[in-house]
Amino acid sequence: MSTLSIVNATIFDGVSDDLVEGAVHIADGRITAVGGAPQAADRTIDARGRTVLPGLIDAHCHAYGFSLSMLEMESLPLSYVALMAARRLRNSLSRGFTTVRDPSGGDAGLDRAIREGLLPSPRYLWTGAALSQTGGHGDVRSADSDVCGCNAHTCEVVDGVENLRVAVRERLRRGAHAIKIMASGGVVSLTDPIRIPQYSPEEIQVVTAEAARRGSYVAAHAYSPEAIMHAIDNGVRTIEHGNLLDAPTAAAMAAAGAFLVPTLAAYDAMNRRGASVGMTAVQLEKNAEVLESGRQAVRHAREAGVQVGFGTDLMGFLEDEQLNGLRLQVEVDGALTALKSATSVNAALLNRPDLGRVAPDALADLLIVDGNPLDTPASLWEGERTVIQAGVEVL
């Protein structure tokens, strides 16, 4: 049995409004006690002047998203894509994200390599390639092109009820955590208006029914009220992005028990750096349409009582903006609420009560930052950090 004690710490447990002083004790990768007197351990970390948090969770992180060109991502060999994913996942872990959900990518091979310890990585919950209708957000072709990005690393075009049924079953057979569908247009895709709902009701219903029968759920890329309603009316559990959300639709989400996963970092980063990393005029125009409304969408969701998680959705070289996503959500929500979103709320979204908390029996995935982040939120995205995964200090 390996043991670790973190002593003299200020502790945010992921749930409570108040921080407490004390120690965190860990044995064999799980938290055994919080608070109380110091205990003998194999290793002790003195966290005086620092705060212990649950390891952060990014619920919308693309390991395979090494480019802002969807065609490039689908055209290159999986060997290259996987090596890029390994680097992106290592970087994410080093920032303090001890768990990520990948809603458009990943596969059983990458999952096995991570579980066997072949690469440093957050806990990795993947959906496999997102499902898109022809001409939908996951269709990589421009209107005047018949080039096929056929590898389906991040998106796969699948039309029709029976084809979707087989696609969902295959993903779940291989170990996918959840299923992702494209339910509206997107920013980086070239032929789909952002607001228009995608997939028919019957197509979404077969996806959500098959996922539910396996104890899983469906996440939907959706921006507009029309697309969000179309998704939740047909059984979708999590709405990704949701930038154009309005108050009535937020109320409907709350009634349905749906989660919102805002990805404020992506639009802010693309607005500032998009042209320099090769975004087209069409992509930049779409981004401008949803940029400012993203913050208001979070406010609508909060007012309606929707559970709001945290995600980033950063593609290509923009991945270095991941911690900036925390800053942006803190600006909207305040530090305490934003921290809950990135820890315990995201854990609830993932159906993982063993994550996102500093509590007995929880997995010992922790982040230690300087100072008190409720008083000085910048410590969440600046300064030194200690990352602990399963009771072991990493990176």
C-alpha positions in Angstrom: 0.0 0.0 0.0 1.4 3.4 -1.0 0.4 6.4 1.1 0.5 10.2 0.7 -0.4 13.0 3.1 -0.9 16.6 2.1 -0.6 18.7 5.2 -1.2 22.3 6.2 -3.5 22.8 3.2 -6.5 24.9 2.4 -9.0 22.6 0.8 -11.8 23.1 -1.7 -13.8 19.9 -1.8 -15.5 20.5 -5.1 -19.0 20.9 -3.6 -18.9 23.2 -0.5 -19.1 27.0 -0.6 -16.4 27.3 2.1 -12.8 26.2 2.2 -11.4 24.3 5.1 -8.0 24.0 6.6 -6.4 20.6 7.2 -4.8 17.6 5.6 -5.7 15.1 2.9 -4.7 11.5 3.3 -4.4 9.1 0.5 -3.8 5.3 0.2 -3.5 3.3 -2.9 -4.9 6.0 -5.2 -7.9 6.9 -3.1 -8.6 9.6 -0.5 -9.0 8.0 2.9 -9.5 11.1 5.1 -9.9 14.9 4.8 -9.0 17.1 7.8 -7.9 15.9 11.2 -4.4 15.4 12.5 -1.4 14.5 10.3 -0.8 10.8 9.6 2.3 8.9 8.9 2.7 8.3 5.2 5.3 7.2 2.6 5.4 10.7 1.3 4.2 14.1 2.7 3.6 17.3 0.8 3.5 20.5 2.8 0.9 22.7 1.2 1.1 25.7 3.6 -0.1 28.8 1.7 -1.6 26.7 -1.1 -5.0 25.2 -1.9 -5.9 21.6 -2.7 -8.6 21.2 -5.3 -10.1 18.2 -7.1 -8.3 17.5 -10.3 -9.9 19.6 -13.0 -12.2 18.0 -15.6 -12.5 19.3 -19.2 -15.7 17.9 -20.5 -15.1 18.9 -24.1 -11.4 18.2 -25.0 -10.3 16.9 -28.4 -7.2 14.7 -28.3 -7.4 14.1 -32.0 -8.1 17.8 -32.8 -4.6 18.7 -33.9 -5.8 21.0 -36.7 -8.4 23.6 -37.5 -8.9 21.9 -40.8 -11.4 19.1 -40.5 -10.3 17.6 -43.8 -6.7 17.5 -42.6 -7.7 15.7 -39.4 -9.6 13.1 -41.3 -7.0 12.6 -44.1 -3.8 11.8 -42.2 -2.9 8.3 -40.9 -4.1 7.3 -37.5 -0.5 6.7 -36.4 0.3 10.4 -36.7 -3.1 11.4 -35.2 -2.4 9.2 -32.2 1.0 10.7 -31.6 -0.4 14.2 -31.8 -3.1 13.1 -29.3 -0.4 11.8 -26.9 1.3 15.2 -26.8 -2.0 17.1 -26.4 -3.1 14.8 -23.5 0.2 15.1 -21.8 -0.1 18.9 -22.0 -3.6 18.8 -20.6 -2.5 16.7 -17.6 0.3 19.1 -16.9 -2.2 22.0 -16.6 -4.1 20.2 -13.9 -6.8 18.5 -16.0 -6.8 15.0 -14.5 -9.9 13.8 -16.5 -11.1 14.8 -20.0 -14.1 13.8 -22.0 -13.4 13.6 -25.8 -16.7 14.1 -27.6 -15.5 13.5 -31.2 -12.5 11.2 -31.2 -10.6 8.6 -29.4 -10.7 4.9 -29.9 -10.1 1.6 -28.1 -6.4 1.6 -29.0 -5.6 5.0 -27.5 -7.8 4.1 -24.5 -5.8 0.9 -23.9 -2.5 2.6 -24.2 -3.5 5.1 -21.6 -4.8 2.5 -19.2 -1.6 0.5 -19.6 0.5 3.6 -18.7 2.2 3.9 -22.1 1.7 7.7 -22.1 1.0 10.3 -19.4 -2.6 11.4 -19.8 -5.7 12.5 -17.9 -8.4 9.9 -17.4 -9.7 9.6 -20.9 -13.5 9.2 -21.6 -14.1 9.1 -25.3 -17.0 8.9 -27.7 -15.3 7.8 -30.9 -16.0 9.8 -34.1 -19.0 12.1 -33.7 -22.0 11.2 -35.9 -23.0 13.7 -38.6 -25.6 13.8 -41.3 -24.5 14.4 -44.9 -23.9 18.2 -45.2 -23.8 18.5 -41.4 -21.1 19.8 -39.1 -19.0 16.7 -39.4 -19.0 16.6 -43.2 -15.6 17.8 -44.1 -16.3 18.7 -47.8 -16.7 22.2 -49.1 -19.7 22.7 -51.5 -17.5 22.5 -54.6 -15.5 19.5 -53.4 -16.0 15.7 -53.7 -12.8 14.9 -51.8 -13.5 12.4 -49.0 -12.0 12.6 -45.6 -12.9 9.0 -45.0 -10.8 8.0 -42.0 -13.5 9.1 -39.4 -11.0 9.9 -36.7 -13.1 12.7 -35.3 -16.4 12.7 -37.3 -18.3 10.1 -39.4 -21.1 10.8 -41.8 -23.9 8.4 -41.1 -27.4 8.8 -42.4 -30.6 6.8 -41.7 -32.1 5.1 -38.7 -30.7 1.6 -39.2 -27.2 2.8 -40.1 -27.1 5.0 -37.0 -28.3 2.1 -34.9 -25.3 0.0 -36.0 -22.9 2.9 -35.6 -23.9 3.5 -32.0 -23.8 -0.2 -31.1 -20.3 -0.5 -32.6 -19.0 2.5 -30.6 -20.4 1.1 -27.4 -19.0 -2.4 -28.2 -15.6 -0.9 -28.4 -15.9 0.9 -25.0 -17.1 4.4 -25.8 -18.1 6.4 -22.8 -21.0 8.2 -24.6 -22.2 9.0 -28.1 -21.8 12.4 -29.8 -24.0 13.7 -32.6 -23.9 16.9 -34.6 -27.4 18.6 -34.1 -26.6 22.0 -35.7 -24.1 23.7 -37.9 -20.7 24.7 -36.6 -17.9 27.2 -36.9 -15.2 25.3 -38.6 -17.4 23.3 -41.0 -18.0 24.9 -44.4 -21.5 24.1 -45.7 -23.9 24.2 -42.8 -25.6 27.3 -41.4 -25.1 27.4 -37.6 -28.8 27.7 -36.6 -30.4 24.9 -38.6 -31.2 21.7 -36.7 -29.5 18.5 -38.1 -30.7 14.9 -38.2 -34.4 14.0 -38.2 -36.3 13.2 -34.9 -36.3 9.6 -35.8 -32.5 9.5 -36.3 -31.8 11.2 -33.0 -34.3 9.0 -31.2 -32.6 5.8 -32.3 -29.2 7.1 -31.2 -30.5 8.1 -27.7 -32.5 4.9 -27.3 -29.5 2.6 -28.1 -27.2 4.6 -25.8 -29.7 4.5 -23.0 -30.1 0.7 -23.3 -26.4 0.4 -22.6 -26.5 2.8 -19.6 -24.9 5.6 -21.6 -26.0 8.9 -23.0 -25.8 11.3 -26.0 -24.0 14.6 -26.2 -25.1 17.0 -29.0 -23.2 19.8 -30.7 -25.9 22.5 -30.9 -25.9 26.3 -31.0 -29.4 27.6 -31.6 -32.6 27.4 -29.6 -34.2 25.4 -32.4 -31.3 22.9 -32.5 -31.1 22.6 -28.7 -34.9 21.9 -28.4 -34.6 19.4 -31.3 -31.9 17.6 -29.4 -33.5 17.5 -25.9 -36.9 16.7 -27.2 -35.4 13.5 -28.6 -33.5 12.4 -25.6 -30.1 14.1 -25.7 -28.5 14.6 -22.2 -25.7 17.2 -22.8 -25.7 20.2 -25.0 -22.2 21.2 -26.2 -21.5 24.9 -26.8 -25.1 26.2 -26.8 -24.0 29.7 -27.5 -27.3 31.0 -28.9 -29.3 29.6 -26.0 -32.3 31.8 -24.9 -34.3 31.9 -21.7 -37.3 29.7 -22.8 -34.9 27.1 -24.2 -32.9 27.2 -21.0 -36.0 26.5 -19.0 -36.8 23.5 -21.2 -33.2 22.2 -20.7 -33.7 22.5 -16.9 -37.0 20.6 -17.0 -35.4 17.9 -19.1 -32.4 17.6 -16.7 -30.0 18.4 -19.6 -26.5 19.7 -18.9 -24.9 22.6 -20.8 -21.2 22.4 -21.6 -20.0 25.9 -22.6 -16.8 26.2 -24.4 -16.0 29.9 -24.1 -12.2 29.4 -24.6 -12.6 28.2 -28.2 -14.4 31.3 -29.5 -12.2 33.7 -27.6 -9.1 32.1 -29.0 -10.4 31.9 -32.5 -11.4 35.5 -32.4 -7.9 36.6 -31.4 -5.8 34.1 -33.2 -7.9 32.5 -35.9 -6.6 34.4 -38.9 -3.0 33.6 -37.8 -3.6 29.9 -37.6 -5.3 29.6 -41.0 -9.1 30.0 -40.3 -11.0 30.9 -43.5 -13.2 34.0 -43.9 -16.3 31.7 -43.6 -15.1 30.2 -40.3 -14.2 33.6 -38.8 -17.6 35.0 -39.8 -19.4 32.1 -38.1 -17.2 32.5 -35.0 -18.2 36.2 -34.7 -21.8 35.2 -34.7 -21.5 33.1 -31.6 -18.6 34.8 -29.8 -20.5 37.4 -27.7 -23.6 35.3 -27.1 -21.7 32.5 -25.3 -21.5 34.3 -22.0 -25.1 35.2 -22.1 -26.0 31.6 -22.8 -24.3 30.6 -19.5 -26.3 33.4 -17.7 -29.6 32.1 -19.2 -28.7 28.6 -18.1 -27.8 29.6 -14.5 -31.1 31.6 -14.2 -33.1 28.6 -15.3 -31.3 26.2 -13.0 -29.5 24.2 -15.7 -26.5 22.3 -14.6 -23.5 24.0 -16.3 -20.3 22.1 -16.8 -17.0 23.3 -18.3 -15.3 22.5 -21.6 -12.8 24.1 -23.9 -13.0 22.6 -27.5 -9.6 23.9 -28.5 -8.3 22.7 -31.8 -4.8 22.8 -33.3 -2.3 25.2 -31.8 -5.0 26.8 -29.8 -4.8 24.0 -27.2 -2.5 26.2 -25.1 -5.6 28.3 -24.2 -7.1 25.6 -22.0 -6.5 27.4 -18.7 -7.8 30.6 -20.3 -11.1 28.8 -20.4 -11.2 28.9 -16.6 -10.6 32.6 -16.6 -13.4 33.2 -19.0 -15.9 31.1 -17.0 -14.8 32.8 -13.8 -15.6 36.2 -15.4 -19.1 35.0 -16.0 -19.8 32.8 -12.9 -17.3 33.8 -10.3 -14.5 31.6 -9.0 -16.5 29.3 -6.8 -19.2 28.5 -9.3 -16.7 28.0 -12.1 -14.6 25.7 -10.0 -17.7 23.6 -9.2 -18.4 23.4 -12.9 -14.9 22.1 -13.7 -15.0 19.6 -10.8 -18.2 18.2 -9.2 -20.7 19.3 -11.9 -18.6 17.7 -14.6 -18.2 14.6 -12.5 -22.0 14.4 -12.3 -22.3 14.9 -16.0 -19.9 12.0 -16.5 -21.8 9.8 -14.0 -18.6 9.5 -12.1 -19.2 10.3 -8.4 -15.6 9.1 -7.6 -14.2 12.2 -9.5 -14.4 15.9 -8.9 -14.3 15.8 -5.1 -11.9 15.9 -2.2 -13.7 13.4 0.0 -13.1 9.9 1.5 -13.3 7.2 -1.1 -12.9 9.6 -4.1 -10.1 8.9 -6.5 -7.0 10.9 -5.4 -6.9 13.1 -8.5 -5.9 16.5 -7.1 -4.5 19.9 -8.1 -2.5 22.1 -5.7 -2.3 25.8 -6.5 -0.7 28.8 -4.8 -2.8 30.9 -2.5 -6.6 30.9 -2.3 -8.3 30.8 -5.7 -11.5 32.2 -4.4 -9.6 35.3 -3.4 -7.1 35.3 -6.2 -8.7 33.4 -9.1 -5.6 34.0 -11.3 -3.9 31.2 -9.4 -6.0 28.8 -11.4 -4.4 29.8 -14.7 -1.1 31.3 -13.6 1.7 30.3 -11.2 3.0 27.0 -9.9 0.8 23.9 -9.7 1.2 20.4 -8.4 -0.8 17.7 -10.2 -1.6 14.4 -8.5 -3.3 11.5 -10.3 -4.4 8.4 -8.4 -2.2 9.5 -5.4 0.9 10.0 -7.5 2.5 13.3 -8.3 2.8 13.6 -12.1 4.5 15.9 -14.5 
